[in-house]
Amino acid sequence: MRVLRPALVAALVALSAQPCGPSLTRTCLVPSSTPDCSPADWVAGRMGLVLPSYHSPYLALAFRWWSGPGMDAEEQAGALGFWEEPGAETGESYDTLRDKVLPTPPPEQLAQGAQNWQLRDKVSSEAMAYAGLTLGKRVKAFGMAHPGIKAWVAAQDLAFRGQMPPEPEAGLPEVMKKDRAYQRGASLYYAGHSQEAREAFLSIGRDAASPHSGLARYMALRLAEPGEDFDREAKALEKDPLWRLDAHRLKEKLSPPWGDLGGCQRLMAERIMASGRGFRLGEDLRNLAFTYNAGVDALAKSEGPQELGLLGWIQAMRSDGPERAIAGFDASQGRGAIPWLAAVLVKIDAKHPRCGEFLEKARTMKVPSSAYATFTVHRARLLLGQGRLQAAGSLVDEALARPGMDRMASTRNILLGQRMSLCKDFGDFLALLGRTVTATEYDWGGSDGLVRPGGKIPRLDALDPAAVDAFNFELPLALWQSAHDHPIFPKELHPDLAQALFVRSVLLNQEAAALALVDELAKVEPKDAQGLQACRAEQDPRRRRFLVSQFLWDRQWVPFLKQSREDQYEYRTTWWGTPPKLGAHGLVGRPFQPGFLTPEQRRQALLETQSLAHQAPLSYFCREALAFAEAFPRDPQAAEGLSRAVRASRAAYRDKASDALLLKAFRLLHKAYPDSEAARRAKVYH
């Protein structure tokens, strides 16, 4: 086991740049770049929904499972190597461990006043990691106080500086003697004595008892000249399960079997679809991914008939329209038609003249289980788009009842959204609105998948976006209250509903409904208990309204539902404002319309929505502060309320009345309370 993983070619080790600095996160029900199932599931053909936006390794494996020779256990393990380097280990850094053993830097570095004594221009991060991992094992085996540990670190310091460590000290444990032999060989390498270092590494490689045997053989291979010796040693190293991939990489680094990145892309596509690649398959996927990340499209200038291979299919999946996918399907035959029909379903819309034809083919064609989720979601989307609601409902119900569907969180999220688009009963709506967050996505496009326990029902931690819109724009407060009291509303999402209902009730002058939620909200978040209970305990209505406004100023609660708590920061940075419409996910196929609403409920919801639109937070805080100061001018809280209203002008959303109210609050604060600390904190307004 080791941590060293040298590059195939220098260009192929570049990682995608990640921007630094603050970024907003978004709830993701269907991750756009990676699926929500594990790589182990994906390489084994236990795939969920396949999207065109997935990284190329995922698309490549989907194409192979759907049309290729399948994958045996060795190929699956090899493909998994794209995500999980075989044999990789991690441990405490060498710098950290070294400082625990010998806290004083080497004399020449101490004289220079360097904070970090390591010679980074000579020592790679992989070598440092390997040294840290090895030292950690020795400390665990012998203890930090063992005299051999200090000798080990002193020898490693010398080796990293290209100075020969001494022969092993008397009484040194046998494994540390083996370590010393490697350290002495490494010192020759760092000193630039390549031939001597190679001979030392070859000697260590022949010692089967050395824990560094595999690494030494690899290092010797790196120092070998191209020729018979290199070929012989590479062939031998490829028999070692822990080092064969490194030997393969080194061979192709020295003699790349492609002329340019376009040639590399074509070759990788051929290799991925070929049988017998075994442990090399993960490297093939890595190289394919790099070429796409580098902006290469080997088919961009190709002419002639439709390309039916892997590259042509990826190109069709990522194209703007369905034409490439349709042409590929028309030209394909047999099992090779499966991925092309999937691409057609993904790219086509319900109004396309051939949509009915492809829906019938998808219904009658024998589809492998690995393609079931993709076919079902898009069949249902197209059926809903055509208005064939009964057929769509039956298909979705069948899919939701299918064993294993609970493991496919993103697919299940879409299916539930499709089912919800058909419901006309309030109870059914409440039963279907819970969703599972599959990833957190950032505003620069990255995603961080959340791991779900395989085989278990995923927990509900978000609301369907169409359901959020329905609550915020179409359901009257009475139905909010009914949803809160209904036993079928997901208990995991109940606190979010209660919090939004509290604020909404306050702004709609339904104070009793808001105060009825105090105990529930205080139990959910104990830090809010004192403020909430103080609001409820206040007997004077004017004081109570003011206390509630100050509580909301502190907590920045919002009067509308959020899809999940991941969205809370983004909403709070604008001090609630007008809630953004989320809309249904594009894969649902039909907008959700709450058909269970009566005309009177729709009218009431419209009135409430208009009322909330005229209660921008800045105006609300100013009105409440002014009213309190006018009613209780000598109360110490009056100055603070006005100060907070003025300070809210920096970020709080405003309406047409806000500027006049803000100016009035600012003038009253500095006229009535000019020497107060509250006035000092609000010297300007925005």
N, C-alpha and C positions, 0 to 999 in steps of 0.2 A: 504494500500500500504506500502511495506517495502523493505528493501534491504537485510535482513538476509536470507541466503540460506545455511544451514548446509549441510554437506556431507552425502551421503547414507552410504558409508563405507570409512574409511580413504584412502584406496588405490584408490578409484574411483574419488577423487577430484584432483588427480595429472594432471597438464596441460602438454601438449607437450612442451619440452624444446625448447626455441628459442635462437640460438646463438647470441652473441653480436659482435659488431665490424662492419667494412664496408663490404658491399656485393654488387655485381653487380646485376642490374635488367635486365630483358628481357621482350620484348614485348610478350604478350600471346594472341593469337587469339582464342585458345581453352583451357581454364583452365584445368589443369590435376587433381586437387584434389576436386574442387567444381564446380558445374555448374554456368553459368552466370545468370540464372534467380534467383528470390528471393526465400527464404525458403517458404514464404507464397504460391507462385505459385507451388512449388514442392509438398508440402503436399496436395494441392488441385488437384493434378493430371495434372497440366499445365506444363508438363515437356518437356524439349528440349532433346538434345542428352544425352544419358547415356553412360558413359565411365567406363571401369573396374577399372580405377585408382581413381574413386570417393570414398570419405569416405563412410564407411559402412552404416551410416544412410540414405544417398541418395540411395544407392543400395537397401537397405531393403524396402524403400517406393516404389521404382520402381517395385520391385518384388510383393509387395502387390497390387499395382494398376493394374498390368498386370495379376495377377493370383488369387488374394485373394478376400475377401468379399467386397472390396471397403472401403471407409472411410466416416463416417457421420461428421457433423459439429463439434461435441464434440471431436471426435477422431482427426480431423484435427487440432483443437485448442491444443489438448494434444500433438500431434506430433510437432507442432510449438514450444512447450515449450523447445525442445532440443536446439533451436537457441535463443529463446527469453523467458527468465524466466518470467512467469506470475506475474504481480504485482510489478515488480522490478522498483525502482526509484533511481535516483542519485542526488547528490547535492554537495555543497562545502564541503571540508573536515572539520572535527571537529577541527583539529589543527588550520587551517586558521581562522575559525570563532571565536574560543576560544581566539586566540591572539588579535583579534579586540576588544573583550569585556574585557578581563583581560590579558593585555600584560605581566604582571609580573608572572613568574612561582611560584608554591607553595614554601614556605620557605625552606622546606627540600631539594627540588630539586635545588633551587637556591644556597644553601650552598654547594652542591656537584658540582656545575658548569656544570650541565648537559645541553646540547643544546636542548634536547627533554625531556620534563618533564613527558611524559606519561610512565606508567609502562607496557611496551609492553608484558611482559611475562604473564600478567594477562588479558589484554584487547585484544580481537580479532579484526581483521580488520573489520569484519561485525558489531560488536558492535560500533566501532568508526564511521563507515559509517552511522549507524542508528542514533547515537547521532548527527552527523553533519547534517543529513537530517532533524531531528526534530528541532534542533536549528535554522536551516535556515528558516523553516516554521514559527517559533515564531518571528524571526527577521522581516520577511516579514509582519507578521500580526500586530506587535506592535511597530516596529521600534527599532533600535539599542540602543536608549537612554532610553528606558523604564526600570525602576528600576528592574522589574521582570527578565529581560534578564541577568543582572549580577548575581542575585540570582540563576537563572537557571544554569549558568555556574559553579558557586561556588558549587552548590549541585552536579552537574555532576562530578566535580573534586573529591569530597569526595567519590562519589559512585565508581568511577573507582579505587580508592585506598582502597576500602573495608571499608570505614568509613561512618557511618550513617549520612545522611544529616538531617537538622532540619525539624520540621513540617513546613508546608507552612506559609509564612509570611502573615500578615493581608493585605487585599486588593489585593492579588495575583489573576490574572485572573483565571477563573475556569479551563481552559485547562492546565494552568501551575500547578494547584493543582493536576490534573491528572498525569502530567509529574512527579511531585515530588513523588507521590505515587509509580510510577514505579522506579524512581531513588533510593528510599529507599529499595524497594525489590531487585534491582540490587546490592546495596551495600552489602546486606546479601549474595547474590550469590558470589560476589568477595571475601567476607570475609571467605567463606567456610562453612557458616551456611546453609547447603542444605535444611533441613527440614523447617526451618523458612522462607527461601527464597521461597520454594514451596508453603507454605501457603499464603505468600504475593502475589505471582503470581496468585494463584487460586482466591484470593479475587479480584484482578484487572481484571481477566478474566471474572468474573461474572458481572462486571460493563460495561454494553453495551455502556455507554457514553464515556468510556475511549478510546482514540485513540490507546492505547497499549493493548487493550483487546485480540486480536488475538495472538500477540507476547507473552503476559503473559501466555496464555493458552499453547502455545507451550513450553515455558520455564518450566512451571509446569510439562508438560509431560516429558520433558527431565530429570527432577529430580524425576520422579515417579519410583517406583520399579516395575518390571514385575509382572503382576497379574491383578486382576479384575479392580482396579482403572485405571491402564494404558490402558487396553483394552477399558474401557468405555470412557475415556477422548480422546483417539485416534479416536474412532468412531465418537465422537461429533465434533472433530476438522476437520475430513475429510469432514464434511458438509460445512465448511467455504471455499469458492472458493479461497481465498488468502492463506490459510494455509494447505489445504488438501494434497498438494504434499509434504510438509515438514513432515506432520504426516505419510504419506506413506513411505517416506525415513527413518524416525526414526524407524518405525516398522521393516523394513527390515534390518536396521543396527543392531538392537538388536537380531533379529532372521533371519539370511539370509536363504532364501529357496533354497540354492544351497550349494554343498560341496566344490567346487573349481571353478576357473575361467572358466574351460571347461564346468562345469555344469551350470554356470551362462550364458555362451554363448548359450548353447542349450535352456535354459529356456527363455532367452530373444527372441530368434528366434520364439519359440512357442507363446509367448505373443504378439509379433508384428503381427503375422499372425492371431491372434484370434480377434473376434468381442468383443466390450464392454470394451476395455481397457480405453477409455476416456482420462481423464487428466493424467493417468499413462503412456501413450504411449511415451511421450517425455523422461521420465526416462528410459523406456525400451530401447529406441534408444541410450541414453547416456551410459547405461551399456554395450550394445552390442559394441559400438564404443570403449569403454575402453578395452574390452577383445581383440579386434583386435589390438589396439595400443600396448597392452602388449605382442603381438606375439602369441596369443592363436589361435589354429585351432582345434576345437573339433572333426573334422572329419579326422584328419591327420592319425590316426591309425585304422580307421574303415575298416571293411571288409564286403563283401557281395555286394548286388545290388547297383546300382547308387542311391545316396541320392538325392531325388527330392525336398526337402524342401528348405527354404531360405538359410541355411548354405551351402548346396550342390551347389546351384546356384552361390552364391558369390565365392565359391571355383573354380567353373568352369570359371567364368568371370576372375578370377585372375590367372588362370593356364597358363602355357607357350603355350600350343597348343589347338586345337579345340576338342580333343578327349572326354574330360569330357562333354563339351557342346553337342556334337553330341549324346553321350550315354544318356544324360539327355533328349534330345528331343525324341529320339527313344523310351524311356520308358514312356514319358508323354502322356497325352490325354487331349482333350477338351481345355478349357481355360488355363489350366496349361501348355500347349505347347507354349504359346506366349512368356513368358520370356526365355524359352529354345531355341526357334528359334532365338530370338534376340541375345542370347549368341553365337549361332552358327554363325550368320552373323558377329558378332563382331570379333570372333576368327579365322574364316576360311579365306583362301586366294583364289585368282581366279584360281589357278592351282590345287586345291583339286579335286579329282575325283568326289565328290558328290556336288561340288559347283553349277552346273546347277540345280540339284534336289532341293537344298535349295532355290535357287533364285526363282524357280517356286512356291514352297510352300509359300514363302514370298509374291509373287505377288497375289496369289489366297486366302490366308488366311485373314479373317477379323481381322484387327489390330485396337486396341483402339487408340484414338487420342493421348493418353499419350505416345504411343510407335512409333508414326508416324515418328518423327525426326530420331530416332535410326535406324528404318527399312530402311528409304529412303536413308540416308547417306551411309549405308553399302551396300544396293542394288546397288546404283550408283557406289560405289567404286569397287564392284565385276564386274559389267557390263563393266566398263572402263578397268579393268584389263584383261577381256576376249576379249577386242576389239569390243564389241557390242556398238559402239559409238552412233548410232542413238537412240537406246533404252535408253541409259544412258542420252543423251541430253533431250529426251522427259520427262523422270522422273524428272530430275533436274529442268527443266523449270516449270513443274507442281508444284513442291515443292516450288520454289521461288515465284510463284504467289499465293500460299495458304494464306488465311487470317491468320494473327497472326504470320507469319514467321518473320516479322520485330522485334518481341520481342525476338526471339531466336538468339542472335548475333553470338554465336559460330557456331551454325548449319548453319546459313546463310553464315558465312565466308567459311565454308567447301564447301557448295553448289556452291558458287561463284567461288571457286578454281576449282571445278570439271567442271563448265561451261567454265571457262577460258581455261582449258586444251584442249577444243574442238575448240577454235576460231582460225580462219586463216586470219582474217582481222585486220589491225592495229587499226582501229577505235573501233572495238569490244573489242580488247585487252585493250585499254585505258579506255573504259567504265566499264570494269569488274575488274580492279586491286585494287580498294579501299576496305579496310577492317576496321573492328571495333575492337579496343583493348578491350578485355573482362576482362583482369586482368593483373597485374604486378606480375611476378614471380621472385623469388630471387634465387641466386646460391645455397642456402641450401635447396631448394625444396618447400619453402612456397609460397603462393599466396595471393594476395590482390585483391579481386574482385572489379571491378568498377561498380557502380550502374547506370543502364540505365533507363530512364523514361519508364515505362510500356506502351505499346501500341503505342509508337512513333518510327519513323524510327531512328535507332541509327546513330550518326554522324560518319563520316569516319575520322579516325585518324591514319591509318597505311596502308602500301602497302602489297599486297600479296607477300609472300616470293619468289615464283617462278617468279613473275614479277620483284622483286628486282634483282634476279640473271640474268634475261634477260637483264635488263638495264645495269648492271655492266659488263657483259661478252659477250653479243651477239648483242646489238644494237649499231650501229655507232653513232658518235656525231650528224650527220645530223638528225637521228631519235629522239635523245634526244631533239634537237631543235624543231622538228615537234611536239613532245609530249608537250613541253612547250607552243607552240603556239596554240595547238588544244583546242577548247572550251570544249571538252568533258572530258579532264583530270580533275580529282576531284580538285576543288578549294581549299579544305582544305589541300591538300598535295602539292599544287603548290609551296609554299616557300621552301620546302625541295628539290624539283626537281630543282628549280632555283639556290639554293646554290651549289648543287653538279655539276650542269651544268657550273656554274661560274668557279669552281676550275678545272674541267675537261678541259674546253676550254683553261684555262691558261696553263695547263701542256701539252696540245696538240698544243700549239703555235697558237691558234685561239683567239688572243687577242681581236679582234673586237667583237666577239660573247660574250666574257666575259664582256666587258665594256658596252655592250648594256643592261646588266641586272642590272646595278648599281642603277638606280632609283627604280626599283622594290624591290631589296634587302634592300635598305636604308629605304623604306617605311615600310617594314615588321619589321625591327629591327632598330629603330632610333639610337641606340648606335653605329651602324656600319656605319652610314651615312657619318660622317666626313672622316673616313679612305677610304671608297669606292670612295667618290667624289674627294678626293685628288689624288687617283690613276688615275682617269679619267682625271683630270685637268692637270696632268703633261705632258708636250709636248715632253720631251726628252725620246725616247724609252727605253734607258738603265736605266734611273732613274725610269721610270714607272714600268718596270719589277721588279726592286728592291723593290719599294713601295708595289707592289702586294705581293711579297714574305714575306715582313714584316707584312703585314696585315694578311696573312694566318698563319704566326708564332704566332701572337697575338690570333687569333680566333680559330686556329686549325680546320679549315674547312677541309672536306675530299672530294676527287674527285669521290665518288661513293654514291649511294643512300643507305639510312638506312631504315629499315622496319618502324621504327617510332622514334620519339625523345627520347623514353625511352632507346633506344640502344646507344644514343650519347656518354654517359660517357664511356662505355666499349670500343667503337671504339677509342675515343680520348686518352685513356691511352696507346695505342700503336702507336699513331701518324700516323694513317691511314694504313700503311703497305699494305698488300694484302688483299682485302675484303674477308671475309669468305663466302663461298657458303651456302645459307640458305636451298635451296631445297623446294619442295612442302611439305605441311603437309602430314603425312603418311596416312591420311584418304581420300585423294583425289583419289588415285587409278591409276593415270596415269601421268607421268612427262609432264610438259608443254614444248612445243617446238614451238618457234615463226615461224609458217609456212608462215607468210606474208613476210619474208625476201627474197630478191633476192640474187643470188650468189655474185653479186658485193657488196651488203651491208654486207654480211657475211665476205667477204674478207677484207673489210675496217674495220669492227669491230675487226677482228683478229689482224690487224696491230696496231690499236689503243690500244688494250689490251696489246699487247707486248710492246708497247712504254711506257705505264703507268707502267708496271711491272719493267721497267728499270729506273724509276724515284722515287726511294724511297725518303721519305721526307728528310732524313739526307743529301743525295747527292744533292737534289734540293736546300736546304737552303745553303749548302756550295758553290755550283756553283754560285748561285745568289750573295752571299756575296763576293766571290772572284772576280767575274766579276765587281761588283760595286766598290770594293776597288781598283782594277787595273785601272778602268776608272776615278775614282774620289778619289784619295788617300787622299786628304786634306779635304774631306767632313766629318764632325763630325759623320754622320750616318754610315760611313764605319766601324769604330771600333765597333759600336753597332751591325751591321749586322754580322760581324765575330764572335763577342761574342755570339750572339744568336745561330748561327750555331753550335758553339762548345758546348753550353749548351744543345742543342737539342740532343746531342749524348747520353744523359742519358736515353731518352725514345723513340726517333724517330726510326722507322724502317729503316734498311739500306740494301744496295745491295753490289755487289762485288767492286764497285768503291768508296763506302762511306769512308772506312778507310783512303785511300790515300788522298781524298779530305779533310777529317776532320783534318788530320795531317798538311796539307798545310794551312788550315784556322787557325789552332792553332798557327803555327809558324809565320805566317804573322801578326796575331793579336799582339803577344808579341814582335815581332821585330819592327813593324812599330808604334805601339801604346802602348809601355810598361808601361807608367805611367797613362794610361786612366782608368777611372772607369769601362769601359767595359771590359778591360783586367783583372782588379781585380776580377770581377765577374765570370771570366772563367779561373781560375788558373789550372784546370784539365779538361781532357776529358775522355770519357768512350768508 
